[in-house]
Amino acid sequence: MPHHTWPRLAFDVWLLHIWAVHSSRFCILESAVRPFHPMGIAVAALLVTSCDMETRFEWKRFSENPVLPAVPGTWMESQTANPDLLLIGDTYFLYFRGQMKGHDRIGLGTIHRDQFDGVTWNILPEPVIDVGPPGSWDETHVLDPASVLVNGKVFVYYSSVSPKSDRAVCLATSGDGIHFEKNPDNPIVIGGGPEVIYRDGLFYLYYWKRTPVGPGYQLHMGTSSDGFTFEEVSSDPVIPIGPKGAWDSHTVETPRIFSEDGAYYMLYCGSDRHNDYPYDAGLATSRDLIHWTKYPGNPIFSRGEEGEWDEGAIWFTTVEKIGGIYHMWYEGYGGGAARDEPYSSYLKDGKSQVGMATLEAPYFYVKPADVQ
């Protein structure tokens, strides 16, 4: 092949690879390009690699979603939302939000690890964290639980709503994960949608705050040695909104973090147009829990198809690898005109519920050894 054709060929290969990674039809493209491209075999091999990548990272929604539906006559009769998973001993605890009579509350489903299938949960008949008395920071709603087990004590950070604040992060603690005592010095920080990780004697608390240039959100983080008093690591966000035109250019919110082989994986939801109605979820990775790198192939998960229970928006994409399979529990919103109008027919035709999806893959998009 003449030497002068290499620059154009390199561009063609790059262009085809980018198109392949982001298209569900690239296997057809691979077959078509093999006979005609000057380096058909090499290009085909590259596209086959892309095909393999796409196959590895294919989420499968549970066929009978939602797994935590709203149940009439219970504390979760209007909707369910905000899942968060915690392993205590040999039992999985799934904290989540339910709503009854206009108030959000935090409840719990449990299952022994020997009986785990991702969709079967023994739901307690009453919430474990309820709204507070008049005048408290959480008198209107408690929602968005984020749990961590430290030295035998369960810390649940949650968003509170009251006339005092649209959102503040509060704390409740428990010795058994069921019976909680609220921190008398709540709130912990002013913000919302928390997530928490404990590492090497420090609590890392993530939460959203308004962007300085608009109404959307960005993710900030503070650390604490006791879990009660936090110091923000920087005035800058750890996960900022994306550049103009990006899928997350308006808001980023609802982080959820898991670890694998020393690497940390954060799933977060984002939007290019709405403050709190994200269509998609993306991934960021880190080694130190402070410096995060957004995955270049974002978003990795999106709201359901039109007419599905989660057709409107998604939040709190909570992932854990169990039995060699990545399980994701997430809040989905659908019903009414939810596809086109944020919170359409709220708590009438439209509502949030919790669903599950699974991913069978050798690693989670980025190999742990490649996480910086």
C-alpha positions as CSV (number, residue, x, y, z in Angstrom):
1,M,0.0,0.0,0.0
2,P,1.4,3.5,-0.9
3,H,2.8,5.3,2.1
4,H,0.7,8.4,1.5
5,T,-2.5,6.6,2.1
6,W,-1.8,6.0,5.8
7,P,-3.0,9.4,7.2
8,R,-6.4,9.0,5.5
9,L,-6.5,5.3,6.6
10,A,-5.8,6.3,10.2
11,F,-8.6,8.8,10.1
12,D,-11.0,6.2,8.6
13,V,-10.2,3.7,11.2
14,W,-10.7,6.2,14.0
15,L,-14.0,7.4,12.5
16,L,-15.3,3.9,12.1
17,H,-14.2,2.9,15.6
18,I,-16.0,5.9,17.1
19,W,-19.1,5.2,15.1
20,A,-18.9,1.5,16.0
21,V,-18.7,2.0,19.8
22,H,-21.8,4.2,19.8
23,S,-23.9,2.3,17.3
24,S,-26.0,-0.8,17.7
25,R,-25.4,-1.5,14.0
26,F,-21.6,-1.6,13.9
27,C,-21.5,-5.4,13.3
28,I,-23.3,-4.8,10.1
29,L,-20.8,-2.1,9.3
30,E,-17.9,-4.5,10.0
31,S,-19.3,-7.0,7.5
32,A,-19.8,-4.4,4.9
33,V,-16.3,-2.7,5.2
34,R,-14.2,-5.9,5.3
35,P,-14.2,-6.4,1.4
36,F,-13.9,-2.7,0.4
37,H,-11.6,-0.9,2.8
38,P,-7.9,-0.9,1.9
39,M,-7.1,-2.5,5.2
40,G,-10.4,-4.4,5.5
41,I,-9.0,-7.2,7.7
42,A,-7.5,-4.8,10.2
43,V,-10.5,-2.5,10.3
44,A,-12.8,-5.6,10.6
45,A,-10.7,-6.8,13.5
46,L,-11.0,-3.4,15.2
47,L,-14.7,-3.4,14.7
48,V,-15.0,-7.0,16.0
49,T,-13.3,-5.8,19.2
50,S,-15.9,-3.1,19.4
51,C,-18.6,-5.7,18.9
52,D,-17.1,-7.7,21.7
53,M,-17.1,-4.6,24.0
54,E,-20.8,-3.9,23.2
55,T,-21.7,-7.5,23.9
56,R,-19.9,-7.5,27.3
57,F,-21.6,-4.3,28.4
58,E,-25.3,-5.0,27.7
59,W,-27.6,-4.3,30.6
60,K,-30.6,-6.6,31.0
61,R,-33.6,-5.2,32.7
62,F,-35.6,-7.6,34.9
63,S,-38.6,-8.7,32.9
64,E,-41.1,-8.1,35.8
65,N,-39.9,-4.7,36.8
66,P,-40.5,-2.8,39.1
67,V,-39.1,-5.1,41.8
68,L,-40.3,-2.7,44.5
69,P,-43.7,-1.5,43.2
70,A,-45.9,1.0,45.1
71,V,-48.3,-1.0,47.3
72,P,-51.7,0.5,48.2
73,G,-52.5,0.7,51.9
74,T,-48.9,0.7,53.0
75,W,-46.3,3.3,53.9
76,M,-45.1,2.9,50.2
77,E,-48.5,3.3,48.6
78,S,-47.8,6.3,46.4
79,Q,-44.3,5.4,45.1
80,T,-40.9,3.9,45.8
81,A,-37.5,5.3,45.1
82,N,-33.8,5.9,46.0
83,P,-32.5,2.4,46.6
84,D,-29.3,1.8,48.5
85,L,-27.7,-1.6,49.3
86,L,-25.7,-2.6,52.4
87,L,-24.4,-6.0,53.5
88,I,-24.6,-6.6,57.3
89,G,-23.2,-10.0,58.3
90,D,-24.9,-12.4,56.0
91,T,-27.9,-10.3,55.2
92,Y,-28.4,-7.7,52.5
93,F,-30.3,-4.5,53.5
94,L,-31.9,-2.5,50.8
95,Y,-32.9,0.9,52.1
96,F,-35.3,2.9,49.9
97,R,-37.9,5.7,50.0
98,G,-41.6,5.2,50.1
99,Q,-44.4,7.7,50.2
100,M,-47.8,7.8,52.0
101,K,-50.1,10.8,52.5
102,G,-47.8,13.3,51.0
103,H,-44.7,12.4,53.1
104,D,-41.6,10.5,52.0
105,R,-40.1,8.0,54.5
106,I,-37.2,5.6,54.4
107,G,-38.0,1.9,54.7
108,L,-36.1,-1.4,54.4
109,G,-36.1,-4.7,52.6
110,T,-33.8,-7.6,53.7
111,I,-32.7,-10.9,52.3
112,H,-30.2,-13.5,53.5
113,R,-27.3,-13.8,51.1
114,D,-28.1,-17.5,50.5
115,Q,-31.5,-16.5,49.3
116,F,-30.4,-13.5,47.2
117,D,-31.8,-13.2,43.7
118,G,-31.9,-9.4,43.5
119,V,-35.7,-9.1,43.2
120,T,-37.0,-10.9,46.4
121,W,-37.1,-8.7,49.5
122,N,-38.7,-9.0,52.9
123,I,-40.0,-5.5,53.4
124,L,-40.6,-4.2,56.9
125,P,-44.2,-3.1,57.5
126,E,-43.2,0.3,58.8
127,P,-40.5,2.8,57.8
128,V,-37.2,2.7,59.7
129,I,-36.7,6.5,59.4
130,D,-39.8,8.7,59.6
131,V,-40.4,12.4,59.2
132,G,-39.6,14.6,62.2
133,P,-41.9,16.8,64.4
134,P,-42.9,20.3,63.3
135,G,-40.0,22.6,63.3
136,S,-37.4,19.9,62.6
137,W,-35.2,19.8,59.5
138,D,-37.0,16.7,58.2
139,E,-40.6,17.5,59.1
140,T,-41.8,17.2,55.5
141,H,-39.8,14.5,53.9
142,V,-36.9,12.0,54.5
143,L,-35.5,10.5,51.4
144,D,-32.3,9.5,49.5
145,P,-30.7,7.1,52.0
146,A,-27.0,6.4,51.8
147,S,-25.7,3.8,54.2
148,V,-22.4,2.6,55.5
149,L,-21.4,0.1,58.2
150,V,-18.5,1.3,60.5
151,N,-17.3,-0.6,63.6
152,G,-20.7,-2.3,64.0
153,K,-22.7,0.9,63.6
154,V,-24.9,1.7,60.6
155,F,-24.7,5.3,59.5
156,V,-27.6,6.4,57.1
157,Y,-27.2,9.8,55.6
158,Y,-30.4,11.1,54.0
159,S,-31.9,14.2,52.3
160,S,-34.4,16.1,54.5
161,V,-37.1,18.6,53.3
162,S,-38.7,21.2,55.5
163,P,-39.7,24.9,55.4
164,K,-36.2,25.6,56.6
165,S,-34.5,24.1,53.6
166,D,-35.4,22.6,50.2
167,R,-32.7,20.0,50.9
168,A,-30.3,19.3,53.7
169,V,-28.3,16.1,54.5
170,C,-29.1,14.6,57.9
171,L,-27.8,11.5,59.7
172,A,-29.4,8.7,61.6
173,T,-27.4,5.8,63.3
174,S,-28.3,2.3,64.3
175,G,-26.8,-0.7,66.0
176,D,-28.8,-3.3,64.0
177,G,-29.7,-1.4,60.8
178,I,-33.4,-1.3,61.7
179,H,-33.8,0.8,64.8
180,F,-32.4,4.3,64.2
181,E,-31.6,7.4,66.3
182,K,-31.4,10.7,64.5
183,N,-28.4,12.9,65.1
184,P,-29.5,15.7,67.4
185,D,-27.2,18.2,65.6
186,N,-28.7,17.6,62.2
187,P,-28.2,18.7,59.5
188,I,-24.7,17.5,58.5
189,V,-24.4,19.7,55.4
190,I,-26.7,21.8,53.2
191,G,-27.2,19.8,50.0
192,G,-29.0,16.7,48.8
193,G,-28.8,13.2,47.3
194,P,-26.0,11.9,49.5
195,E,-23.6,8.9,49.0
196,V,-21.1,7.8,51.6
197,I,-17.9,5.6,51.6
198,Y,-15.7,4.7,54.6
199,R,-12.0,4.2,53.9
200,D,-8.9,4.2,56.1
201,G,-10.6,5.9,59.1
202,L,-12.4,8.6,57.0
203,F,-16.0,9.1,55.9
204,Y,-16.3,10.4,52.4
205,L,-19.7,12.1,51.9
206,Y,-20.9,13.1,48.4
207,Y,-23.9,15.4,47.8
208,W,-25.2,17.8,45.2
209,K,-25.2,21.6,45.4
210,R,-26.4,24.1,42.9
211,T,-24.1,25.2,40.1
212,P,-22.9,28.8,40.4
213,V,-24.0,29.6,36.9
214,G,-27.5,28.0,36.7
215,P,-30.2,26.0,38.4
216,G,-28.6,22.6,37.9
217,Y,-26.5,20.5,40.3
218,Q,-22.9,19.4,40.7
219,L,-21.4,16.9,43.1
220,H,-19.3,18.0,46.0
221,M,-17.6,16.0,48.7
222,G,-16.5,16.4,52.3
223,T,-14.6,14.1,54.7
224,S,-14.9,13.4,58.4
225,S,-13.1,11.2,61.0
226,D,-16.2,10.7,63.2
227,G,-19.1,10.7,60.6
228,F,-20.7,13.8,62.2
229,T,-18.6,16.8,61.4
230,F,-17.5,17.2,57.7
231,E,-15.1,19.5,56.0
232,E,-15.5,20.1,52.3
233,V,-12.3,19.1,50.4
234,S,-12.7,21.9,47.9
235,S,-15.1,24.6,46.9
236,D,-14.9,23.0,43.4
237,P,-17.1,20.0,42.6
238,V,-15.6,16.6,42.4
239,I,-18.0,15.8,39.5
240,P,-18.8,18.9,37.6
241,I,-21.4,19.3,34.9
242,G,-20.1,18.5,31.4
243,P,-19.2,20.9,28.6
244,K,-21.8,22.5,26.4
245,G,-23.6,19.9,24.4
246,A,-22.7,17.0,26.6
247,W,-25.3,14.6,28.0
248,D,-24.6,16.0,31.5
249,S,-24.1,19.6,30.7
250,H,-26.9,20.9,32.9
251,T,-26.9,18.7,36.0
252,V,-25.1,15.8,37.7
253,E,-26.7,14.1,40.7
254,T,-27.5,11.0,42.7
255,P,-24.1,9.3,43.0
256,R,-23.7,5.7,43.9
257,I,-20.2,4.2,44.5
258,F,-18.9,0.6,44.7
259,S,-15.3,-0.7,44.7
260,E,-13.6,-3.6,42.9
261,D,-9.9,-4.6,43.3
262,G,-8.9,-1.3,44.8
263,A,-10.7,0.9,42.2
264,Y,-13.8,3.0,42.8
265,Y,-16.7,3.2,40.4
266,M,-19.2,6.0,40.7
267,L,-22.5,5.9,38.8
268,Y,-24.3,9.2,38.6
269,C,-27.3,10.6,36.7
270,G,-27.2,13.6,34.5
271,S,-29.1,15.8,32.1
272,D,-28.5,18.4,29.4
273,R,-31.7,20.2,30.1
274,H,-33.5,19.4,33.4
275,N,-32.5,20.2,37.0
276,D,-33.7,16.9,38.5
277,Y,-35.2,14.7,35.7
278,P,-32.2,12.8,34.2
279,Y,-32.6,10.5,31.2
280,D,-29.2,8.9,31.6
281,A,-26.6,7.5,34.0
282,G,-22.8,7.7,33.5
283,L,-19.7,6.4,35.2
284,A,-16.6,8.0,36.8
285,T,-13.7,6.2,38.3
286,S,-11.1,7.0,41.0
287,R,-8.3,5.5,43.1
288,D,-8.4,8.0,46.0
289,L,-12.2,9.0,46.1
290,I,-11.2,12.6,45.5
291,H,-10.1,12.8,41.9
292,W,-12.5,11.3,39.5
293,T,-12.3,10.6,35.7
294,K,-15.5,10.5,33.7
295,Y,-15.8,7.4,31.4
296,P,-15.4,8.6,27.8
297,G,-18.2,6.2,26.6
298,N,-20.9,7.8,28.9
299,P,-23.8,7.4,29.3
300,I,-23.8,3.7,30.2
301,F,-27.5,3.3,31.1
302,S,-30.7,5.2,30.1
303,R,-34.4,5.5,30.9
304,G,-36.7,2.9,29.4
305,E,-38.4,2.9,26.1
306,E,-41.6,4.9,25.5
307,G,-44.5,3.3,27.3
308,E,-42.3,1.4,29.8
309,W,-42.6,1.9,33.6
310,D,-39.3,3.9,33.6
311,E,-39.9,5.8,30.4
312,G,-39.5,9.3,32.0
313,A,-36.3,9.5,34.1
314,I,-33.9,7.5,36.3
315,W,-32.0,8.2,39.5
316,F,-29.8,6.4,42.1
317,T,-28.3,3.7,39.9
318,T,-27.0,1.5,42.7
319,V,-24.6,-1.3,41.6
320,E,-23.1,-4.2,43.5
321,K,-21.3,-7.3,42.0
322,I,-22.8,-10.4,43.6
323,G,-22.2,-13.9,42.4
324,G,-20.1,-12.6,39.5
325,I,-22.9,-10.5,38.1
326,Y,-23.3,-6.7,38.4
327,H,-26.7,-5.9,39.8
328,M,-28.2,-2.5,39.5
329,W,-31.2,-1.2,41.5
330,Y,-32.5,2.2,40.4
331,E,-35.4,4.5,40.6
332,G,-37.5,4.9,37.4
333,Y,-40.3,7.3,36.7
334,G,-43.1,6.7,34.2
335,G,-46.7,7.1,33.4
336,G,-48.9,9.9,32.1
337,A,-46.9,12.2,29.8
338,A,-43.7,11.3,31.7
339,R,-41.8,10.7,28.4
340,D,-41.9,14.4,27.4
341,E,-42.9,16.3,30.6
342,P,-40.8,16.2,33.8
343,Y,-42.9,14.7,36.6
344,S,-46.0,14.6,34.4
345,S,-49.1,13.7,36.4
346,Y,-47.1,13.4,39.6
347,L,-48.6,10.7,41.9
348,K,-51.6,10.4,39.6
349,D,-50.7,8.7,36.3
350,G,-47.0,9.2,36.9
351,K,-44.8,7.9,39.8
352,S,-41.4,6.5,40.8
353,Q,-40.7,2.9,41.5
354,V,-37.6,0.8,42.0
355,G,-36.4,-1.6,39.3
356,M,-33.4,-3.8,38.7
357,A,-31.1,-4.6,35.8
358,T,-28.0,-6.9,35.5
359,L,-24.8,-6.9,33.6
360,E,-22.6,-9.9,33.0
361,A,-19.1,-8.7,32.2
362,P,-15.5,-9.5,33.2
363,Y,-15.1,-5.9,34.5
364,F,-17.2,-2.8,34.8
365,Y,-16.4,-0.8,31.6
366,V,-12.9,0.1,32.9
367,K,-10.5,-2.6,34.2
368,P,-9.5,-1.9,37.8
369,A,-5.8,-1.9,36.8
370,D,-6.5,0.9,34.4
371,V,-8.3,3.2,36.9
372,Q,-6.0,6.1,37.7
